[in-house]
């Protein structure tokens, strides 16, 4: 960890690799029936932290695939030790968030999408299995939105729309997160429409929902109307403007 803190990423990776070998030995011994569970939890916690640090070192060294491998090992450890998962899921989510942001900034969208998918699967399990699971819903929704945006960037609007719908269902109706999810779903549906996969009924319903959403700003609504018009969806664009105009009449302070 000292090497990692001072930027000696290659030396850090070597140390982490040697440390991680202890977990591999434990797994081999357990399969052979020779492992003791007395210190298993302590070893799992140390190994999990090792893999998180390994992922950070690999990310700095531009070995992004290996960083994803390290984080995948973390998910397997959390699945094996449920008590450890509840304590470490925050660290895992933070690592995924930070690494995905770096990848997206560097236009490495494919690996960013893999990493976000990994985080979403873990958070989905946490929302199902853990007490106080509602605390993970907002974070899960944010990861889903980031994943949806990645799929849009990768020209896969169908999957983007599906992930945006998932995020929308996790958010409280009327919240800021809900508005963001509806906005992203609208962009995905517009992309599908441009690709010839038309579902004008859903598109019109989602556009209307966003235009009247209490957390949608006037500037965001104009952006939506522009996107719809540029896609030759003039009737839907005009309907959104009309809905927003009616809302402005009731709440002129928004202007």
BAFI-3210 file (N, C-alpha, C; in Angstrom, 3 decimals, decimal comma, padded with zeros to 6 digits):
// residues 255
n [1|2|3|4|5|6|7|8|9|10|11|12|13|14|15|16|17|18|19|20|21|22|23|24|25|26|27|28|29|30|31|32|33|34|35|36|37|38|39|40|41|42|43|44|45|46|47|48|49|50|51|52|53|54|55|56|57|58|59|60|61|62|63|64|65|66|67|68|69|70|71|72|73|74|75|76|77|78|79|80|81|82|83|84|85|86|87|88|89|90|91|92|93|94|95|96|97|98|99|100|101|102|103|104|105|106|107|108|109|110|111|112|113|114|115|116|117|118|119|120|121|122|123|124|125|126|127|128|129|130|131|132|133|134|135|136|137|138|139|140|141|142|143|144|145|146|147|148|149|150|151|152|153|154|155|156|157|158|159|160|161|162|163|164|165|166|167|168|169|170|171|172|173|174|175|176|177|178|179|180|181|182|183|184|185|186|187|188|189|190|191|192|193|194|195|196|197|198|199|200|201|202|203|204|205|206|207|208|209|210|211|212|213|214|215|216|217|218|219|220|221|222|223|224|225|226|227|228|229|230|231|232|233|234|235|236|237|238|239|240|241|242|243|244|245|246|247|248|249|250|251|252|253|254|255]
n.u [000,843|002,036|003,777|001,813|000,691|002,725|002,947|004,325|003,486|004,028|005,735|003,962|001,960|003,318|003,743|001,076|000,257|001,700|000,627|-002,048|-001,842|-002,108|-004,840|-005,549|-004,221|-005,649|-008,183|-007,565|-006,823|-009,232|-010,865|-009,611|-010,273|-008,674|-008,559|-008,807|-011,470|-011,132|-009,641|-010,659|-012,429|-010,945|-008,809|-010,195|-011,124|-008,695|-007,717|-009,691|-009,387|-006,837|-007,319|-008,890|-007,018|-005,218|-006,697|-006,753|-004,019|-003,598|-005,270|-004,004|-001,757|-002,720|-003,676|-006,379|-008,141|-007,127|-007,645|-010,418|-010,609|-009,541|-011,504|-013,638|-012,889|-013,243|-016,031|-016,631|-015,502|-017,115|-019,512|-018,996|-018,523|-020,861|-021,239|-019,011|-019,557|-021,613|-020,213|-018,253|-019,282|-019,635|-016,997|-016,341|-018,229|-017,428|-014,860|-015,498|-017,004|-015,111|-013,158|-014,642|-015,292|-012,770|-012,224|-014,300|-013,679|-011,388|-012,345|-012,649|-014,936|-016,076|-014,873|-015,537|-018,300|-018,421|-017,433|-019,323|-021,567|-020,821|-020,797|-023,509|-024,715|-023,828|-024,903|-027,593|-028,002|-027,437|-029,546|-031,563|-030,918|-029,937|-030,489|-031,978|-031,883|-032,847|-031,129|-029,294|-030,580|-030,700|-028,011|-027,610|-029,351|-028,036|-025,673|-026,856|-027,832|-025,419|-024,422|-026,370|-025,862|-023,316|-023,966|-025,474|-023,466|-022,023|-023,546|-025,825|-028,785|-031,063|-030,397|-029,564|-031,978|-033,337|-031,788|-032,123|-034,848|-034,842|-033,421|-035,195|-037,332|-036,242|-035,981|-037,498|-040,637|-040,863|-038,520|-035,132|-033,351|-035,168|-036,105|-033,721|-033,439|-035,710|-035,133|-032,839|-033,882|-035,569|-033,716|-032,577|-034,783|-035,241|-032,907|-033,360|-035,582|-034,448|-032,925|-034,777|-036,363|-039,226|-041,265|-043,532|-045,615|-044,728|-042,568|-043,817|-045,258|-043,197|-041,843|-043,810|-044,062|-041,588|-041,653|-043,519|-042,455|-041,725|-039,087|-037,696|-035,871|-036,447|-034,558|-033,667|-035,990|-036,276|-034,007|-034,760|-036,948|-035,611|-033,995|-035,967|-037,124|-034,965|-034,865|-036,935|-039,344|-041,671|-044,333|-044,439|-042,516|-043,730|-045,948|-044,711|-043,684|-046,071|-047,129|-045,242|-045,557|-048,088|-047,566|-045,791|-047,487|-048,909|-046,861|-045,129|-042,745|-040,724|-039,790]
n.v [-001,196|001,181|001,575|002,015|004,414|006,264|006,262|004,151|002,012|-000,390|-001,818|-001,984|-003,598|-006,009|-006,709|-006,930|-009,063|-011,190|-011,172|-011,801|-014,434|-015,959|-016,241|-017,843|-020,179|-020,863|-021,406|-023,672|-025,449|-025,646|-026,913|-029,350|-030,223|-029,557|-027,135|-024,674|-022,987|-021,099|-018,717|-017,765|-015,666|-013,382|-013,651|-013,483|-010,844|-009,404|-010,264|-009,339|-006,539|-006,394|-007,039|-004,862|-002,779|-003,759|-003,457|-000,665|-000,095|-001,387|000,106|002,595|001,847|001,487|-001,003|-002,038|-004,216|-006,102|-004,805|-004,997|-007,753|-008,074|-006,760|-008,395|-010,680|-009,705|-009,593|-012,307|-013,084|-011,650|-012,920|-015,387|-014,854|-013,640|-011,927|-010,304|-009,029|-007,149|-005,298|-004,396|-003,577|-000,904|000,065|-001,414|-000,442|002,225|001,948|000,888|003,011|005,123|004,040|003,539|006,142|007,150|005,508|006,236|008,907|008,559|007,535|004,803|003,046|000,504|-001,221|000,254|-000,101|-002,862|-002,874|-001,315|-002,907|-005,082|-003,881|-003,223|-005,749|-006,688|-004,758|-005,158|-007,683|-007,036|-005,341|-007,137|-009,059|-007,964|-006,487|-003,295|-002,628|-000,633|001,492|001,017|001,397|003,937|004,337|002,109|002,770|005,011|003,844|002,255|004,226|005,340|003,108|002,825|005,161|004,535|002,368|003,700|005,308|003,300|002,666|001,074|001,259|-000,181|-001,799|000,283|001,635|-000,308|-000,466|002,139|002,130|000,303|001,800|003,895|002,622|002,098|004,532|007,111|008,321|011,486|012,438|013,806|011,915|010,233|011,916|012,196|009,581|009,253|011,155|010,043|007,654|008,691|009,725|007,303|006,071|007,844|007,390|004,738|005,140|006,589|004,550|003,032|001,410|001,808|003,073|004,845|005,401|004,805|006,568|009,047|009,059|008,996|011,349|013,243|012,765|013,643|016,353|017,376|016,828|017,376|017,851|018,486|020,822|023,996|024,475|021,847|020,740|022,210|021,250|018,584|018,941|019,992|017,813|015,974|017,339|017,443|014,828|014,617|014,357|016,025|016,466|015,307|016,862|019,397|018,890|018,506|021,072|022,460|021,309|022,137|024,857|025,207|024,475|026,484|028,621|028,205|028,276|030,741|031,624|029,908|030,697]
n.w [000,000|000,672|-001,500|-003,435|-002,540|-003,019|-005,707|-006,857|-008,777|-010,192|-008,441|-006,292|-007,397|-007,678|-004,974|-004,101|-005,653|-004,544|-001,999|-002,565|-003,242|-000,972|-000,562|-002,734|-002,074|000,217|-000,902|-002,437|-000,400|000,954|-000,885|-000,877|001,586|003,701|004,910|007,491|009,059|010,938|010,727|008,425|007,776|008,468|006,702|004,300|004,393|004,352|001,877|000,169|000,418|-000,630|-003,334|-004,106|-003,893|-005,751|-008,091|-008,250|-008,631|-011,105|-012,723|-012,737|-014,124|-016,591|-017,195|-017,768|-018,186|-016,392|-014,027|-013,926|-013,665|-011,082|-009,554|-010,117|-008,738|-006,190|-006,020|-005,988|-003,572|-001,789|-002,262|-001,189|001,506|003,271|005,471|005,278|002,911|003,443|004,914|003,219|000,806|000,232|-000,163|-002,420|-004,293|-004,428|-005,541|-008,061|-009,094|-009,221|-010,938|-013,242|-013,972|-014,679|-016,886|-018,657|-019,098|-020,537|-022,827|-022,949|-023,304|-023,498|-021,544|-019,321|-019,333|-018,788|-016,195|-014,830|-015,186|-013,619|-011,079|-010,876|-010,756|-008,276|-006,520|-007,024|-005,914|-003,278|-002,694|-002,654|-000,730|001,699|004,918|005,358|002,700|001,093|001,165|-000,778|-003,149|-004,469|-005,123|-006,753|-008,844|-009,897|-010,894|-012,862|-014,593|-015,492|-016,797|-018,785|-020,268|-021,217|-022,888|-024,780|-025,900|-027,067|-029,192|-028,716|-028,276|-027,448|-025,218|-023,619|-023,177|-021,708|-019,351|-018,425|-017,854|-015,755|-013,848|-013,489|-012,216|-009,752|-008,493|-006,472|-007,388|-008,854|-007,819|-008,089|-009,138|-010,410|-012,444|-013,936|-014,839|-016,456|-018,401|-019,594|-020,558|-022,500|-024,366|-025,193|-026,393|-028,490|-029,956|-030,688|-032,309|-034,411|-035,443|-036,655|-035,123|-034,076|-031,522|-031,019|-029,270|-026,630|-026,609|-026,821|-024,425|-022,495|-023,107|-022,503|-019,785|-018,873|-019,578|-017,847|-015,422|-012,010|-011,256|-013,502|-015,223|-016,914|-018,920|-019,394|-020,457|-022,828|-024,103|-024,497|-026,229|-028,426|-029,131|-029,866|-032,056|-033,813|-034,498|-036,210|-034,926|-034,674|-033,854|-031,292|-030,059|-030,176|-028,561|-026,103|-025,658|-025,435|-023,119|-021,291|-021,488|-020,415|-017,803|-017,073|-017,061|-014,762|-012,935|-012,996|-011,918|-012,604|-015,068]
ca.u [000,000|002,957|004,174|000,657|000,498|003,746|002,948|005,134|002,399|004,561|006,170|002,751|001,283|004,070|003,439|-000,320|000,169|002,199|-000,362|-003,260|-001,588|-002,591|-006,248|-005,588|-003,822|-006,774|-009,231|-007,105|-006,888|-010,636|-011,356|-009,013|-010,764|-007,608|-008,547|-009,480|-012,285|-010,935|-009,177|-011,109|-013,012|-009,861|-008,079|-011,045|-011,128|-007,394|-007,604|-010,594|-008,727|-005,721|-007,823|-009,297|-005,794|-004,682|-007,465|-006,290|-002,688|-003,738|-005,896|-002,965|-000,796|-003,469|-004,028|-007,775|-008,751|-006,696|-008,369|-011,746|-010,419|-009,378|-012,795|-014,474|-012,519|-013,880|-017,442|-016,682|-015,231|-018,300|-020,547|-018,620|-018,586|-021,971|-021,017|-018,007|-020,169|-022,347|-019,262|-017,304|-019,916|-019,392|-015,658|-016,402|-018,972|-016,581|-013,795|-016,110|-017,395|-013,920|-012,504|-015,505|-015,157|-011,496|-012,376|-015,163|-012,919|-010,387|-013,096|-012,583|-016,327|-016,422|-014,486|-016,360|-019,603|-018,229|-017,252|-020,608|-022,442|-020,392|-021,290|-024,972|-025,097|-023,580|-025,874|-028,909|-028,038|-027,481|-030,895|-032,459|-030,553|-029,490|-031,365|-031,719|-031,502|-033,265|-030,002|-028,530|-031,389|-030,288|-026,685|-027,819|-029,957|-027,001|-024,834|-027,641|-027,848|-024,104|-024,346|-027,226|-025,153|-022,256|-024,560|-025,801|-022,209|-021,592|-024,557|-026,688|-029,873|-032,050|-029,929|-029,577|-033,364|-033,675|-031,117|-032,758|-036,130|-034,505|-033,076|-036,426|-038,141|-035,600|-036,035|-038,783|-041,292|-040,805|-037,196|-034,150|-032,885|-036,231|-036,080|-032,543|-033,701|-036,679|-034,417|-031,960|-034,761|-036,037|-032,617|-032,444|-035,919|-034,989|-031,888|-034,041|-036,438|-033,568|-032,453|-035,897|-037,140|-040,136|-042,294|-043,919|-046,519|-043,908|-041,767|-044,676|-045,590|-042,006|-041,590|-044,803|-043,725|-040,446|-042,044|-044,315|-041,795|-041,444|-037,647|-037,109|-035,727|-036,879|-033,486|-033,689|-037,146|-035,939|-033,058|-035,546|-037,721|-034,668|-033,616|-037,113|-037,284|-033,869|-035,196|-038,167|-040,486|-042,159|-045,595|-044,129|-041,807|-044,721|-046,776|-043,903|-043,652|-047,398|-047,252|-044,384|-046,166|-049,191|-046,973|-045,220|-048,592|-049,252|-045,690|-044,308|-041,443|-039,753|-039,219]
ca.v [000,000|002,318|001,784|002,575|005,800|007,155|006,138|003,019|001,076|-001,706|-002,478|-002,289|-004,739|-007,225|-007,034|-007,368|-010,397|-012,150|-011,216|-012,474|-015,878|-016,628|-016,601|-018,965|-021,368|-021,201|-022,038|-025,024|-026,274|-025,886|-027,947|-030,630|-030,536|-029,371|-025,742|-024,326|-021,789|-020,238|-017,394|-017,569|-014,339|-012,406|-013,803|-012,979|-009,380|-008,927|-010,551|-008,438|-005,234|-006,542|-006,974|-003,477|-002,019|-004,251|-002,807|000,721|-000,114|-001,755|001,218|003,605|001,298|001,340|-002,410|-001,946|-005,550|-006,754|-004,146|-005,609|-009,106|-007,943|-006,425|-009,596|-011,536|-009,123|-010,018|-013,726|-013,146|-011,166|-013,946|-016,492|-014,396|-012,686|-010,898|-009,398|-008,258|-006,009|-004,315|-003,949|-003,221|000,512|000,184|-001,965|000,492|003,407|001,587|000,778|004,358|005,895|003,456|003,759|007,550|007,265|004,838|007,032|010,094|008,146|006,973|003,341|002,840|-000,922|-001,750|000,975|-000,774|-004,132|-002,583|-000,849|-004,091|-005,843|-003,166|-003,329|-007,097|-006,775|-003,910|-005,794|-008,735|-006,383|-004,817|-008,276|-009,936|-007,341|-005,611|-001,902|-002,648|000,585|002,420|000,732|001,614|005,153|004,088|001,168|003,511|005,858|002,956|001,860|005,352|005,406|001,984|003,167|006,137|003,803|001,587|004,670|005,674|002,132|002,461|-000,035|001,960|-001,087|-002,110|001,547|001,885|-001,279|-000,068|003,372|001,735|-000,289|002,898|004,643|001,869|002,125|005,875|007,616|009,153|012,902|012,793|014,220|010,704|009,762|012,791|011,836|008,296|009,494|011,883|009,099|006,747|009,424|009,736|005,956|005,835|008,642|006,674|003,587|005,642|006,908|003,279|002,360|000,615|002,849|002,843|006,235|005,525|004,919|007,767|010,191|008,999|009,351|012,770|013,997|012,616|014,502|017,761|017,767|016,322|018,490|018,057|018,787|022,267|024,532|024,241|020,420|020,503|022,735|020,307|017,439|019,347|020,120|016,456|015,396|018,012|017,029|013,485|014,738|014,006|017,382|016,464|015,039|018,035|020,464|018,517|018,776|022,524|022,875|020,881|022,991|026,189|025,173|024,438|027,812|029,537|027,998|028,541|031,682|031,875|029,055|031,409]
ca.w [000,000|000,682|-002,891|-004,137|-002,105|-003,586|-007,167|-007,337|-009,088|-010,566|-007,201|-005,526|-008,028|-007,323|-003,576|-004,012|-006,256|-003,550|-000,911|-003,036|-003,353|000,250|-000,758|-003,672|-001,304|001,089|-001,711|-002,783|000,806|001,293|-001,803|-000,467|002,914|004,690|005,360|008,740|008,909|012,108|010,306|007,045|007,595|008,480|005,450|003,225|004,469|003,882|000,451|-000,532|000,353|-001,566|-004,705|-004,365|-004,142|-007,023|-009,160|-008,343|-009,246|-012,506|-013,427|-012,957|-015,090|-017,850|-017,399|-017,354|-018,128|-015,154|-012,935|-013,890|-013,118|-009,630|-008,963|-010,239|-007,606|-004,999|-005,999|-005,606|-002,132|-001,084|-002,384|-000,294|002,896|003,286|006,479|004,738|001,827|003,972|005,423|002,188|-000,455|-000,016|-000,738|-003,771|-005,145|-004,635|-006,487|-009,393|-009,536|-009,574|-012,100|-014,410|-014,360|-015,397|-018,179|-019,527|-019,478|-021,527|-023,961|-022,931|-022,895|-023,405|-020,233|-018,339|-019,299|-018,080|-014,771|-014,307|-015,130|-012,442|-009,898|-010,840|-010,319|-006,835|-005,825|-007,148|-004,892|-001,964|-002,499|-002,445|000,388|002,935|005,670|005,004|001,299|000,408|001,090|-001,986|-004,351|-005,169|-005,704|-007,845|-009,952|-010,511|-011,709|-014,038|-015,533|-016,121|-017,736|-019,925|-021,096|-021,917|-023,976|-025,826|-026,562|-027,838|-030,241|-028,326|-027,581|-026,860|-023,870|-022,873|-022,758|-020,662|-018,107|-017,960|-017,238|-014,452|-012,944|-013,217|-011,261|-008,434|-007,921|-005,983|-008,399|-008,531|-007,309|-009,085|-009,796|-011,305|-013,622|-014,723|-015,484|-017,529|-019,463|-020,278|-021,311|-023,677|-025,339|-025,740|-027,294|-029,688|-030,721|-031,286|-033,384|-035,544|-035,992|-037,308|-034,163|-033,605|-030,518|-030,815|-028,133|-025,424|-026,718|-026,502|-023,002|-021,723|-023,348|-021,745|-018,366|-018,550|-019,721|-016,679|-014,212|-011,090|-011,108|-014,812|-015,394|-018,197|-019,887|-019,746|-021,322|-024,153|-024,690|-024,955|-027,406|-029,538|-029,540|-030,572|-033,347|-034,693|-034,949|-037,005|-034,080|-034,453|-033,103|-029,890|-029,579|-029,973|-027,410|-024,903|-025,471|-024,964|-021,728|-020,484|-021,490|-019,452|-016,469|-016,816|-016,747|-013,356|-012,089|-013,795|-011,294|-013,262|-016,203]
c.u [000,886|003,444|003,035|000,500|001,512|003,876|003,840|004,227|002,909|005,002|004,969|002,055|001,996|003,761|002,020|-000,490|000,630|001,213|-001,594|-003,083|-002,082|-004,041|-006,378|-005,203|-004,968|-007,871|-008,845|-007,208|-008,329|-011,231|-010,819|-009,461|-009,751|-007,590|-009,297|-010,250|-012,055|-010,531|-009,660|-011,647|-011,943|-009,063|-008,887|-011,053|-009,815|-007,251|-008,501|-009,964|-007,548|-006,190|-008,307|-008,083|-005,138|-005,387|-007,011|-004,919|-002,773|-004,352|-004,862|-001,947|-001,438|-003,748|-005,491|-008,459|-008,385|-007,352|-009,766|-011,664|-010,307|-010,711|-013,780|-014,169|-013,141|-015,327|-017,567|-016,421|-016,448|-019,429|-020,281|-018,800|-019,623|-021,769|-020,014|-018,604|-020,859|-021,406|-018,434|-017,963|-019,721|-018,030|-015,638|-017,097|-018,143|-015,489|-014,341|-016,462|-016,176|-013,254|-013,338|-015,402|-013,861|-011,616|-013,224|-014,457|-011,909|-011,024|-012,961|-013,947|-016,668|-016,095|-015,256|-017,722|-019,506|-018,166|-018,569|-021,612|-022,117|-020,922|-022,805|-025,421|-024,910|-024,613|-027,280|-029,062|-028,136|-028,878|-031,878|-032,212|-030,295|-030,581|-030,996|-031,350|-031,882|-032,133|-029,179|-029,297|-030,938|-028,938|-026,782|-028,391|-028,929|-026,059|-025,571|-027,693|-026,495|-023,931|-025,189|-026,539|-024,008|-022,823|-025,020|-024,548|-021,687|-022,602|-025,429|-027,892|-030,905|-031,668|-029,928|-030,976|-033,761|-033,048|-031,734|-034,107|-035,887|-034,197|-034,316|-037,271|-037,556|-035,748|-037,443|-039,376|-041,286|-039,455|-036,284|-033,644|-033,907|-036,255|-034,892|-032,773|-034,668|-035,993|-033,538|-032,768|-035,248|-034,961|-032,444|-033,574|-035,777|-033,953|-032,482|-034,913|-035,605|-033,061|-033,571|-036,728|-038,107|-041,127|-042,793|-044,826|-045,735|-043,098|-042,581|-045,012|-044,413|-041,690|-042,549|-044,501|-042,577|-040,839|-042,806|-043,678|-041,432|-039,958|-036,944|-037,054|-036,219|-035,823|-033,450|-034,840|-036,902|-034,953|-033,770|-036,311|-036,823|-034,266|-034,743|-037,271|-036,188|-034,056|-036,470|-039,401|-041,196|-043,447|-045,330|-043,411|-042,782|-045,596|-046,025|-043,844|-044,982|-047,590|-046,415|-044,953|-047,290|-048,662|-046,400|-046,306|-048,999|-048,094|-044,743|-042,930|-040,345|-039,058|-038,127]
c.v [001,257|002,633|002,440|004,058|006,757|007,003|005,047|001,859|-000,319|-002,481|-002,854|-003,518|-006,044|-007,660|-007,579|-008,767|-011,468|-012,288|-012,007|-013,978|-016,636|-017,060|-017,792|-020,265|-021,823|-021,912|-023,459|-025,948|-026,599|-026,955|-029,322|-031,051|-030,313|-027,963|-025,593|-023,033|-020,778|-018,830|-017,058|-016,168|-013,249|-012,452|-013,242|-011,459|-008,802|-009,126|-009,640|-007,050|-005,270|-006,410|-005,569|-002,607|-002,457|-003,575|-001,366|000,791|-000,409|-000,622|002,308|003,145|001,086|-000,123|-002,591|-003,311|-006,260|-006,109|-004,735|-007,018|-009,048|-007,644|-007,588|-010,575|-011,022|-009,590|-011,475|-013,888|-012,702|-012,185|-015,105|-016,119|-013,272|-011,566|-009,858|-008,500|-007,010|-004,911|-003,677|-003,468|-001,746|000,759|-000,308|-000,987|001,732|003,125|001,506|002,151|005,152|005,353|003,656|005,200|007,769|006,674|005,655|008,300|009,779|007,441|005,454|002,822|001,373|-001,477|-001,034|000,309|-002,113|-003,900|-002,143|-001,998|-004,944|-005,201|-003,303|-004,697|-007,249|-005,968|-004,481|-006,895|-008,141|-005,869|-005,930|-008,964|-009,240|-006,544|-004,165|-001,742|-001,380|001,589|002,210|001,109|002,834|004,972|003,139|001,885|004,380|005,026|002,522|002,982|005,493|004,288|002,260|004,160|005,478|003,025|002,502|005,056|004,546|001,757|001,234|000,533|001,048|-001,449|-000,854|001,846|000,949|-000,882|001,219|003,076|001,136|000,801|003,681|003,948|001,908|003,470|006,217|008,540|010,609|013,372|013,237|013,007|010,151|010,593|012,452|010,539|008,451|010,192|010,938|008,098|007,417|009,472|008,371|005,654|006,640|007,955|005,439|004,009|005,964|005,643|002,481|001,492|001,553|002,313|004,218|006,417|005,678|006,206|009,002|010,227|009,449|010,837|013,642|013,941|013,540|015,979|018,263|017,337|017,489|018,802|018,334|020,296|022,699|024,282|022,781|020,120|021,041|021,809|019,081|017,782|019,483|018,742|015,790|016,019|017,594|015,609|013,434|014,278|015,299|017,417|016,241|016,242|019,168|020,175|018,779|020,272|023,027|022,513|021,770|024,412|026,258|025,180|025,810|028,816|029,434|028,366|029,488|031,938|031,020|029,780|032,368]
c.w [000,000|-000,733|-003,675|-003,813|-002,727|-005,102|-007,714|-007,702|-009,472|-009,332|-006,345|-006,075|-007,707|-005,893|-003,432|-004,586|-005,277|-002,396|-001,319|-003,138|-002,126|000,105|-001,702|-002,959|-000,409|000,302|-002,095|-001,579|001,176|000,389|-001,416|000,927|004,012|005,274|006,672|008,534|010,029|011,711|008,898|006,818|007,576|007,185|004,286|003,214|003,945|002,381|-000,369|-000,667|-000,615|-003,006|-005,067|-004,672|-005,457|-008,197|-009,359|-009,021|-010,734|-013,325|-013,727|-014,001|-016,461|-018,187|-016,976|-017,259|-016,823|-013,933|-012,797|-013,317|-011,596|-008,954|-009,081|-009,109|-006,311|-004,900|-005,569|-004,113|-001,332|-001,157|-001,433|001,169|002,991|004,306|006,010|003,669|002,349|004,456|004,317|000,900|-000,794|-000,649|-002,177|-004,717|-005,443|-005,658|-007,908|-009,946|-010,013|-010,830|-013,362|-014,896|-015,140|-016,799|-019,142|-019,974|-020,579|-022,725|-024,071|-022,455|-022,701|-022,021|-019,130|-018,201|-018,572|-016,575|-014,138|-014,218|-013,913|-011,170|-009,770|-010,344|-008,812|-006,064|-005,919|-006,112|-003,496|-001,666|-002,188|-001,114|001,710|003,610|005,364|003,555|000,568|000,274|-000,169|-003,258|-005,142|-005,843|-006,887|-009,066|-010,669|-011,376|-012,974|-015,063|-016,245|-017,143|-018,973|-020,852|-021,870|-023,098|-025,113|-026,613|-027,436|-028,922|-029,969|-027,568|-026,944|-025,424|-023,008|-022,347|-021,622|-019,323|-017,551|-017,304|-015,858|-013,425|-012,542|-012,161|-009,850|-007,730|-007,440|-007,042|-007,946|-008,019|-008,445|-009,861|-010,771|-012,582|-014,521|-015,492|-016,647|-018,705|-020,270|-021,101|-022,583|-024,761|-025,993|-026,723|-028,584|-030,582|-031,387|-032,455|-034,627|-036,222|-036,655|-036,404|-033,443|-032,572|-030,100|-029,598|-026,836|-025,448|-026,333|-025,016|-022,146|-021,890|-022,541|-020,245|-017,985|-018,597|-018,502|-015,361|-013,296|-010,928|-012,438|-015,001|-016,769|-019,275|-020,337|-020,693|-022,728|-024,866|-025,236|-026,226|-028,634|-030,060|-030,317|-031,961|-034,326|-035,197|-035,760|-036,246|-033,673|-033,629|-031,611|-029,283|-029,273|-028,764|-026,100|-024,616|-024,922|-023,496|-020,822|-020,396|-020,468|-018,023|-016,099|-016,475|-015,292|-012,420|-012,835|-013,195|-011,946|-014,416|-015,732]
res [x|x|x|x|x|x|x|x|x|x|x|x|x|x|x|x|x|x|x|x|x|x|x|x|x|x|x|x|x|x|x|x|x|x|x|x|x|x|x|x|x|x|x|x|x|x|x|x|x|x|x|x|x|x|x|x|x|x|x|x|x|x|x|x|x|x|x|x|x|x|x|x|x|x|x|x|x|x|x|x|x|x|x|x|x|x|x|x|x|x|x|x|x|x|x|x|x|x|x|x|x|x|x|x|x|x|x|x|x|x|x|x|x|x|x|x|x|x|x|x|x|x|x|x|x|x|x|x|x|x|x|x|x|x|x|x|x|x|x|x|x|x|x|x|x|x|x|x|x|x|x|x|x|x|x|x|x|x|x|x|x|x|x|x|x|x|x|x|x|x|x|x|x|x|x|x|x|x|x|x|x|x|x|x|x|x|x|x|x|x|x|x|x|x|x|x|x|x|x|x|x|x|x|x|x|x|x|x|x|x|x|x|x|x|x|x|x|x|x|x|x|x|x|x|x|x|x|x|x|x|x|x|x|x|x|x|x|x|x|x|x|x|x|x|x|x|x|x|x|x|x|x|x|x|x]
***
